[in-house]
Amino acid sequence: MASAAEPKYDIAVKAVGGKLADCPFCHRSLLTLEEKHVPYTKTFIDFANKPQWLLDVNPAGSVPVMKELATGEWIVDSGTIQDYLEEKFPDPPLGTAEDSPQIGLDVLGKFGAFIKSSPEEAAEKEADLVECLRGLDAHLTAHGPFIGGAAPCATDCAVMPRLYHMQVGTKYFRDWEMPAELAALRQYMDTFMSRDSWKNTYYSPEMVIAGWEAHGIKKLVPAQ
Ligand SMILES: N[C@@H](CCC(=O)N[C@@H](CS)C(=O)NCC(=O)O)C(=O)O
């Protein structure tokens, strides 16, 4: 983060080519640190060359994992990190993962199912995704501008990275964009992306695309 304050944590995150990469779970934790103005440093993890210490700390080998520098304590998993930071740094409050509104979190699964779908399944998977987005749009229309109301909450930190993947991935892999009438959702994404927390944790659309391509997702070539 921009602050010159002494770092309190080091967080291990996915990286490619020495740059922050496309992990929505790492992004969630980074956004939480940023929104709470907790000073931290990052350790970049190249998935092709995971260090042994990561596997010792988290046998699943996944990131994020975060170390409290003063004590050496490890906090593993973005949900656990969310709740841990809420307890240690209650101001500004984001809420815990559980006590924040449970909406929009399934967008990554719905989006993934859509971009993986066969031509026969595509309409159904698209409709599932649109239903999820409409639910979020209706929530934001009634309770926005953020998911938690006037200020960001824990769910915003979890959902915004997923929406970013959805926005970039649907456009690239399916030449698809979310319906224009979802105005509150569009406004929400624009507003969140203008925050310092987003700018300080940004990775490019190319990173998002490369990440899904590494999972075997291919651009749909329309039938002639
Ligand atoms: N439940 C975990 C999931 C984290 C996760 O799945 N991270 C992925 C990257 S997006 C990972 O580290 N995968 C390890 C690998 O692919 O080798 C969390 O919320 O932190």
The ligand as a Gaussian input file, in Angstrom:
#p B3LYP/6-31G(d) Opt

LIG

0 1
 N      -10.418000     -21.244000      -0.009000
 C       -9.202000     -20.594000      -0.432000
 C       -9.041000     -20.757000      -1.932000
 C       -7.747000     -20.160000      -2.435000
 C       -7.420000     -20.653000      -3.834000
 O       -8.101000     -21.521000      -4.393000
 N       -6.345000     -20.104000      -4.385000
 C       -5.868000     -20.606000      -5.653000
 C       -5.525000     -19.483000      -6.614000
 S       -6.933000     -18.589000      -7.169000
 C       -4.579000     -21.361000      -5.424000
 O       -3.773000     -20.961000      -4.617000
 N       -4.382000     -22.463000      -6.132000
 C       -3.191000     -23.244000      -6.022000
 C       -2.809000     -23.887000      -7.289000
 O       -3.536000     -23.739000      -8.288000
 O       -1.749000     -24.530000      -7.322000
 C       -9.236000     -19.123000      -0.025000
 O      -10.341000     -18.554000       0.003000
 O       -8.187000     -18.565000       0.300000

